[in-house]
Amino acid sequence: MDLGLGGKVALVSGASKGIGKAVARQLASEGATVAIAARTEETLRATATELAEESGQRVLPVVADTSDADSITSMVDHVVAELGRLDILVNSAAVPGGGGPPPALEAITAEAFWDDMNVKVLGYLRVAQAAAPHMKAQGWGRIINISGLAARSAGSTIGSIRNVSVAAMTKNLANELGPHGINVTVVHPGMTYTERMPALFEARAASEGVPVEEVEAQYASANSIRHLVTSEEVADVITFLSSPRSIAINGDAIAVGGGAGTAIHY
């Protein structure tokens, strides 16, 4: 299936590693020109070079901080000035979760809460605000917000709040922007195998005195396919949602956690 991404220009935030990097790689492999944004310049430039060499496409690194409104405005302006347009936005920048047990009620601080919300929820909103006028002007666009399955389960108070907020924002943006040819969707990854997972697995294996393979199997058993979903597999879904082929999907939440959980969503 030709996804029709050749000639499109995409901006992926939080793209120096993890799911964001995998999305940028897949978009570039499908023929899109990709701008990648993150806060750490050295890592970002290395990622841009790596993806450009792999794909043969231009990959533009843009240092930006989604917690800062001025930084976002400069980022989008720079992308449009350098690449001529903006067709696709993938919001992926967030404070990483899953590195340890979430804080109990008495340990939650306002600083931690607002740091999380400012980077992810307000950050996503700020980037969408900056990108949408360019998409409206051309009558087409795609915005994909990467949230997480904490939106559908308890266990992390801040994690659930931020991810539910992203889903609510997505539906509101979809209703407003859909008539302008802009589809907006939210993707909920579950536990996903990224670059940081081997170190986490090794640390847990050492603390429990078990083989690393046993720890990996424990994580994989949390979903119904008994396979730990990779960042590349999440990126496959996001790449489709970024394409003209996804016209029928707008305002919806797409889970990419391998069937994690037992709740029925309809």
Order of alpha helices (4+ residues) and beta strands (2+ residues): beta-alpha-beta-alpha-beta-alpha-beta-alpha-alpha-beta-alpha-beta-alpha-alpha-alpha-beta
